[in-house]
Amino acid sequence: MADTNQPKTAESQFERNMRREMEIEDALKQEQARHEAAVKNMHRLKALRLARDAELRTCTEQPTNA
């Protein structure tokens, strides 16, 4: 009788390990997606800042007719 419970216990342990591995893989994929989104946003903000700075530079460099 104890032998019949052993495979079931081993199988449930295997299933728990597989589920845990899937959860870890999912968490890693989510973290990678968040990281990629953050990097993309940093590049977008940098481009906006550079464009704004370039526009401010051209406005201050143009002589005014006063």
Sine and cosine of phi, psi and omega as CSV:
sin_phi,cos_phi,sin_psi,cos_psi,sin_omega,cos_omega
0.00,0.00,-0.66,0.75,0.00,-1.00
-0.90,0.44,-0.51,0.86,0.01,-1.00
-0.92,0.39,-0.53,0.85,-0.01,-1.00
-0.95,0.30,-0.49,0.87,0.03,-1.00
-0.97,0.23,-0.48,0.88,-0.03,-1.00
-0.86,0.52,-0.79,0.61,-0.01,-1.00
-0.89,0.46,-0.60,0.80,0.01,-1.00
-0.90,0.43,-0.66,0.75,0.04,-1.00
-0.91,0.41,-0.69,0.73,0.02,-1.00
-0.90,0.45,-0.64,0.77,0.02,-1.00
-0.91,0.42,-0.68,0.74,0.00,-1.00
-0.92,0.38,-0.57,0.82,0.09,-1.00
-0.90,0.44,-0.66,0.75,0.05,-1.00
-0.88,0.47,-0.70,0.71,0.01,-1.00
-0.89,0.45,-0.65,0.76,0.03,-1.00
-0.89,0.45,-0.67,0.74,0.02,-1.00
-0.90,0.44,-0.66,0.75,0.02,-1.00
-0.90,0.43,-0.70,0.72,0.02,-1.00
-0.88,0.47,-0.68,0.74,0.02,-1.00
-0.89,0.46,-0.68,0.73,0.04,-1.00
-0.88,0.47,-0.66,0.75,0.02,-1.00
-0.91,0.42,-0.63,0.77,0.03,-1.00
-0.91,0.42,-0.64,0.77,0.02,-1.00
-0.91,0.41,-0.70,0.71,0.03,-1.00
-0.88,0.48,-0.66,0.75,0.02,-1.00
-0.90,0.44,-0.69,0.73,0.02,-1.00
-0.89,0.45,-0.64,0.76,0.02,-1.00
-0.91,0.42,-0.64,0.77,0.04,-1.00
-0.90,0.43,-0.66,0.75,0.03,-1.00
-0.90,0.44,-0.68,0.74,0.02,-1.00
-0.90,0.44,-0.64,0.76,0.03,-1.00
-0.90,0.44,-0.65,0.76,0.02,-1.00
-0.90,0.43,-0.66,0.75,0.04,-1.00
-0.90,0.45,-0.66,0.75,0.01,-1.00
-0.89,0.45,-0.72,0.69,0.01,-1.00
-0.88,0.47,-0.64,0.77,0.03,-1.00
-0.91,0.41,-0.64,0.77,0.01,-1.00
-0.91,0.42,-0.68,0.73,0.01,-1.00
-0.90,0.43,-0.68,0.73,0.03,-1.00
-0.87,0.49,-0.67,0.74,0.01,-1.00
-0.91,0.40,-0.63,0.78,0.05,-1.00
-0.88,0.48,-0.68,0.74,0.02,-1.00
-0.91,0.41,-0.63,0.78,0.03,-1.00
-0.89,0.45,-0.72,0.69,-0.01,-1.00
-0.91,0.41,-0.60,0.80,0.03,-1.00
-0.90,0.44,-0.68,0.74,0.02,-1.00
-0.89,0.45,-0.66,0.76,0.04,-1.00
-0.89,0.45,-0.68,0.73,0.00,-1.00
-0.90,0.43,-0.68,0.73,0.01,-1.00
-0.90,0.43,-0.64,0.77,0.03,-1.00
-0.91,0.42,-0.67,0.74,0.02,-1.00
-0.91,0.42,-0.69,0.72,0.00,-1.00
-0.90,0.44,-0.64,0.77,0.02,-1.00
-0.90,0.43,-0.65,0.76,0.02,-1.00
-0.91,0.41,-0.67,0.75,0.03,-1.00
-0.91,0.42,-0.62,0.79,0.02,-1.00
-0.90,0.44,-0.68,0.74,-0.02,-1.00
-0.93,0.36,-0.55,0.84,0.03,-1.00
-0.93,0.36,-0.62,0.79,-0.04,-1.00
-0.99,0.16,-0.38,0.92,-0.02,-1.00
-1.00,0.09,-0.37,0.93,-0.01,-1.00
-0.97,0.26,0.76,-0.65,0.02,-1.00
-0.95,0.30,0.60,-0.80,0.02,-1.00
-0.99,-0.10,0.56,-0.83,0.01,-1.00
-1.00,-0.03,1.00,0.06,-0.02,-1.00
-0.90,-0.43,0.00,0.00,0.00,0.00
